[in-house]
Amino acid sequence: MMDFLFKKIDNSPLVIFRIIFGFVLTAEAWGSIFTGWIERTYIEPTIHFSYIGLEWMQPLDGLGMYYLYGLMGLLGLGVLLGYFYKLSIITYTILWTYCYLCHKISYNNHYYLMILLCFIMIFLPANRYASLDVKTKRIPIQFYMPYWCKFVLIFQISCVYFFGGIAKIYPDWLDGTFTKIVLKGEASFPFIGQFFTQEWFYMAIAYGGLLFDLLIIPLLMCIKTRVFGFVISLFFHSFNSIVFQVGVFPYLSLSFALFFFDAKKIQKIFLPRKEYFNTQASGFVNKRITGLLLLYIMLQLFLPLRQYFIEGNTFWTEEGHKMSWRMMLRTARGNTRFRIEDVTNNKTYIHHPKILSQKQKHLVNTQPDVIWQYAQYLKQEEAKKGHEIKVFCISKKSLNGRPSKTFIDPKVDLANTSWNYFKHNNWITNFEGW
């Protein structure tokens, strides 16, 4: 039944993808250094919010993160050149995952996607051609790969688009509320910025984005619409890159088109060679690979779907948001302060989180997990002084420009409340905006 996964196919698309992906890895790592991103993310903040349960995972002190990102840039080059490829991609995966988990003030879907792609690329024979590993005869040359290598990458990008599209089917997207807000902030953009606040434009962007996410994979899979789909994809991602400056994600997404076009054409354009490989059936099925692939598929389907099993509106509660491909869907602002009851000294006072960076303040104003973590931080700091405290949050939040509403139940002591990983945290208020 699963024999098709082990059919031998031309590996040219994978080899080209490895080169592009290696460039992206290097650009992401070294770009973080030269743009000041490391300074803003790791150096400036006094405290760091890692993922709940991984509080022990903190950024390196001093210049440590600069050295780490510098090393990742070199490892990215190793992937690009196919030089000690396995060592390079495995090490990059570990380091990038660490960087991702030890802070969440700059959570971004493409950071998460890069972790998944790095993990996938560990198992793919991406260095079997056009690599220094082959040139130095560390590994034998190979012009083919099993079909599952292509399948898993197409599946992964399909999840990104499909779940991203499904998430857009909500009132504030369908009536243009969100796209109007976002484009209004970019109205100063040269030449076309004047159209951003016009209804026809932001409604076209809303429905164009929705249709693109839902239809781009079918368009690329169909031979008759493949070129059209690629042209649309090129326009869509170029617009996002230029106007919204969303990092490397648009270019990374475009590179997946390699796996939809005929491999021989890809090979003739990018990797001209005298040897040719004729597609053939392998007749070999590895049950272990099949099992791991099915496990990975189930996990990637579960994570985006878990939001529908958690009580409350994800746009408001943020529960089930991360790792669900919910990209550029809402805008939120808020105001948060904390009422501290010092049980030891029988005192009550209001605490404002002044030690936080601007990005961290935004998270404390809008995301309940960070609010809870900050309450835990306050409890730990006072415990060091021998004080026992209770922490109550006074928080107002606005979603997509609506009037602010109470976000956190002010009667709940967050310092002595546990975080629920798998269910709704009842101290987050309900949203009745739609």
ZAMARGU-4260 file (C-alpha; in steps of 0.2 Angstrom, whole numbers, plus 5000, padded with zeros to 4 digits):
<rodrens>
0) 5000/5000/5000 | 5014/5012/5004 | 5026/5006/4990 | 5024/5023/4981 | 5034/5031/4995
5) 5049/5021/4990 | 5049/5024/4971 | 5065/5031/4965 | 5064/5048/4958 | 5077/5061/4952
10) 5085/5070/4967 | 5088/5087/4957 | 5074/5097/4966 | 5081/5091/4983 | 5099/5096/4979
15) 5094/5113/4973 | 5083/5115/4988 | 5097/5111/4999 | 5108/5125/4992 | 5094/5138/4994
20) 5090/5132/5011 | 5108/5132/5016 | 5109/5150/5010 | 5093/5154/5020 | 5100/5147/5036
25) 5116/5157/5034 | 5107/5173/5030 | 5095/5171/5045 | 5110/5168/5057 | 5122/5181/5051
30) 5108/5193/5047 | 5102/5192/5066 | 5119/5198/5071 | 5121/5213/5058 | 5103/5219/5060
35) 5104/5221/5079 | 5091/5207/5082 | 5102/5198/5094 | 5105/5214/5104 | 5086/5218/5105
40) 5081/5200/5108 | 5094/5193/5120 | 5105/5206/5127 | 5094/5221/5131 | 5080/5212/5141
45) 5083/5210/5159 | 5073/5194/5160 | 5068/5181/5147 | 5052/5172/5144 | 5056/5154/5138
50) 5043/5142/5134 | 5033/5136/5149 | 5041/5120/5157 | 5058/5125/5149 | 5062/5140/5160
55) 5079/5132/5163 | 5083/5136/5145 | 5090/5153/5145 | 5101/5163/5132 | 5120/5163/5134
60) 5127/5177/5144 | 5138/5191/5137 | 5143/5188/5119 | 5138/5170/5119 | 5123/5172/5108
65) 5134/5182/5095 | 5146/5167/5094 | 5132/5155/5093 | 5124/5163/5079 | 5141/5166/5070
70) 5143/5147/5072 | 5126/5144/5065 | 5130/5154/5050 | 5145/5143/5046 | 5135/5128/5048
75) 5122/5135/5036 | 5137/5137/5023 | 5140/5118/5027 | 5123/5114/5022 | 5124/5125/5006
80) 5140/5118/5000 | 5136/5100/5006 | 5151/5099/5016 | 5150/5088/5032 | 5132/5090/5028
85) 5125/5078/5041 | 5135/5086/5055 | 5131/5103/5049 | 5112/5101/5048 | 5111/5091/5064
90) 5121/5104/5074 | 5111/5118/5066 | 5095/5110/5070 | 5100/5108/5089 | 5106/5126/5090
95) 5091/5134/5081 | 5079/5124/5092 | 5088/5130/5107 | 5087/5148/5101 | 5069/5146/5097
100) 5064/5139/5114 | 5074/5150/5126 | 5064/5165/5121 | 5047/5170/5114 | 5047/5188/5112
105) 5049/5186/5093 | 5039/5171/5090 | 5037/5169/5071 | 5029/5155/5061 | 5045/5154/5049
110) 5056/5151/5064 | 5046/5136/5068 | 5045/5131/5050 | 5064/5132/5050 | 5065/5120/5064
115) 5054/5107/5056 | 5063/5109/5039 | 5080/5107/5048 | 5073/5091/5056 | 5067/5084/5040
120) 5083/5088/5030 | 5093/5078/5043 | 5085/5062/5035 | 5086/5067/5017 | 5100/5063/5005
125) 5102/5081/5000 | 5121/5080/4999 | 5122/5066/4986 | 5125/5077/4972 | 5133/5094/4969
130) 5141/5094/4986 | 5159/5095/4993 | 5155/5078/5002 | 5154/5070/4985 | 5168/5080/4977
135) 5180/5075/4991 | 5173/5057/4990 | 5167/5056/5008 | 5150/5049/5001 | 5146/5041/4984
140) 5137/5051/4971 | 5118/5048/4968 | 5106/5055/4956 | 5090/5048/4964 | 5080/5048/4980
145) 5065/5039/4987 | 5048/5047/4983 | 5045/5050/5002 | 5058/5063/5002 | 5048/5074/4991
150) 5032/5069/4999 | 5036/5075/5016 | 5042/5092/5010 | 5026/5095/5000 | 5015/5089/5014
155) 5024/5101/5026 | 5021/5116/5015 | 5004/5111/5012 | 5000/5111/5030 | 5007/5129/5031
160) 4995/5135/5018 | 4980/5125/5022 | 4979/5129/5040 | 4984/5147/5037 | 4969/5148/5025
165) 4957/5140/5036 | 4962/5151/5051 | 4957/5166/5040 | 4939/5161/5039 | 4933/5172/5053
170) 4923/5188/5053 | 4937/5201/5055 | 4946/5194/5040 | 4931/5191/5029 | 4924/5209/5032
175) 4941/5217/5029 | 4943/5223/5047 | 4961/5216/5050 | 4968/5219/5033 | 4962/5237/5034
180) 4971/5239/5050 | 4987/5232/5044 | 4987/5241/5028 | 4983/5257/5036 | 5000/5256/5045
185) 5009/5254/5029 | 5000/5268/5020 | 5016/5278/5018 | 5023/5265/5007 | 5029/5273/4990
190) 5018/5273/4975 | 5005/5260/4980 | 5003/5265/4998 | 4989/5278/4993 | 4978/5263/4989
195) 4980/5254/5005 | 4966/5263/5014 | 4954/5261/5000 | 4940/5247/5003 | 4943/5239/4986
200) 4961/5236/4990 | 4961/5230/5007 | 4946/5218/5003 | 4955/5212/4988 | 4970/5208/4999
205) 4959/5199/5012 | 4951/5188/4999 | 4966/5186/4988 | 4976/5180/5003 | 4962/5168/5008
210) 4961/5161/4991 | 4979/5160/4989 | 4982/5149/5004 | 4968/5137/5000 | 4972/5135/4982
215) 4990/5137/4979 | 4995/5119/4982 | 4981/5112/4970 | 4987/5125/4957 | 5005/5119/4958
220) 5000/5101/4958 | 4990/5102/4942 | 5001/5102/4927 | 4989/5114/4917 | 4989/5127/4931
225) 5007/5125/4938 | 5015/5140/4929 | 5000/5151/4933 | 5001/5145/4951 | 5020/5149/4952
230) 5017/5167/4945 | 5004/5170/4957 | 5015/5164/4971 | 5029/5175/4965 | 5018/5190/4966
235) 5010/5186/4982 | 5027/5182/4991 | 5036/5197/4983 | 5022/5209/4989 | 5023/5202/5007
240) 5042/5203/5007 | 5043/5221/5001 | 5028/5228/5010 | 5027/5219/5027 | 5046/5214/5028
245) 5042/5196/5035 | 5060/5190/5033 | 5065/5175/5023 | 5049/5166/5024 | 5043/5172/5007
250) 5059/5166/4998 | 5059/5150/5008 | 5041/5147/5002 | 5045/5150/4984 | 5059/5137/4984
255) 5046/5123/4987 | 5040/5126/4969 | 5055/5115/4965 | 5046/5100/4970 | 5031/5103/4959
260) 5039/5105/4943 | 5047/5091/4932 | 5063/5085/4940 | 5072/5083/4923 | 5068/5101/4919
265) 5075/5107/4935 | 5090/5096/4932 | 5093/5103/4915 | 5091/5121/4921 | 5101/5121/4937
270) 5112/5105/4937 | 5116/5101/4919 | 5125/5084/4918 | 5128/5070/4906 | 5121/5056/4917
275) 5103/5054/4917 | 5092/5044/4929 | 5076/5035/4923 | 5062/5034/4936 | 5060/5016/4942
280) 5051/5007/4956 | 5062/5001/4971 | 5052/4987/4977 | 5059/4990/4994 | 5048/4996/5008
285) 5055/5002/5025 | 5042/4999/5038 | 5052/5010/5050 | 5053/5025/5039 | 5034/5022/5035
290) 5030/5022/5053 | 5040/5038/5057 | 5033/5047/5043 | 5015/5043/5048 | 5019/5048/5066
295) 5026/5065/5059 | 5010/5068/5049 | 4999/5064/5063 | 5008/5077/5074 | 5008/5090/5061
300) 4989/5088/5059 | 4986/5088/5078 | 4996/5104/5082 | 4985/5115/5071 | 4969/5106/5075
305) 4971/5106/5094 | 4964/5124/5095 | 4947/5118/5091 | 4947/5107/5106 | 4952/5120/5118
310) 4937/5131/5125 | 4937/5149/5121 | 4942/5160/5106 | 4960/5157/5101 | 4961/5175/5093
315) 4958/5181/5111 | 4965/5168/5123 | 4980/5164/5112 | 4978/5146/5118 | 4983/5134/5103
320) 4990/5148/5093 | 5008/5144/5092 | 5013/5130/5080 | 4996/5131/5071 | 5001/5141/5056
325) 4990/5156/5061 | 5000/5170/5052 | 4996/5188/5052 | 4978/5186/5057 | 4975/5199/5071
330) 4982/5214/5080 | 4980/5216/5099 | 4985/5230/5111 | 4982/5230/5130 | 4987/5237/5147
335) 4992/5227/5161 | 4997/5230/5179 | 4998/5219/5194 | 4991/5221/5212 | 5003/5213/5224
340) 4997/5207/5241 | 5013/5205/5252 | 5006/5192/5264 | 5022/5193/5275 | 5021/5211/5278
345) 5002/5213/5276 | 5004/5226/5262 | 4996/5229/5245 | 5003/5239/5231 | 5002/5241/5212
350) 5017/5234/5202 | 5020/5240/5184 | 5032/5229/5173 | 5044/5243/5170 | 5060/5232/5168
355) 5053/5224/5152 | 5058/5228/5134 | 5045/5236/5123 | 5042/5219/5114 | 5040/5210/5131
360) 5028/5223/5137 | 5017/5220/5122 | 5017/5201/5126 | 5013/5205/5145 | 4999/5216/5139
365) 4991/5203/5126 | 4997/5185/5130 | 4991/5176/5145 | 5005/5163/5146 | 5018/5178/5147
370) 5007/5186/5160 | 5007/5170/5170 | 5026/5168/5169 | 5028/5186/5174 | 5018/5183/5190
375) 5029/5168/5193 | 5044/5179/5191 | 5037/5191/5204 | 5034/5177/5216 | 5051/5170/5214
380) 5060/5187/5216 | 5050/5191/5232 | 5053/5174/5239 | 5072/5177/5238 | 5069/5192/5250
385) 5059/5180/5262 | 5042/5187/5256 | 5027/5177/5252 | 5015/5186/5240 | 4999/5185/5230
390) 4999/5192/5212 | 4983/5198/5204 | 4982/5205/5186 | 4973/5220/5181 | 4972/5219/5162
395) 4963/5226/5148 | 4964/5220/5130 | 4958/5226/5113 | 4957/5214/5098 | 4957/5221/5080
400) 4954/5239/5086 | 4938/5235/5097 | 4935/5244/5114 | 4946/5237/5127 | 4939/5223/5139
405) 4944/5214/5154 | 4957/5201/5149 | 4962/5192/5165 | 4951/5188/5180 | 4957/5201/5193
410) 4952/5189/5207 | 4963/5175/5203 | 4980/5174/5212 | 4991/5170/5197 | 5007/5167/5208
415) 4999/5152/5216 | 4989/5146/5200 | 4996/5132/5189 | 4997/5134/5170 | 4986/5121/5161
420) 4995/5115/5146 | 4981/5106/5137 | 4965/5114/5142 | 4958/5132/5144 | 4964/5142/5158
425) 4948/5148/5166 | 4956/5165/5173 | 4956/5171/5155 | 4940/5180/5151 | 4928/5175/5137
430) 4927/5185/5121 | 4910/5189/5114 | 4915/5200/5099 | 4908/5188/5086
</rodrens>
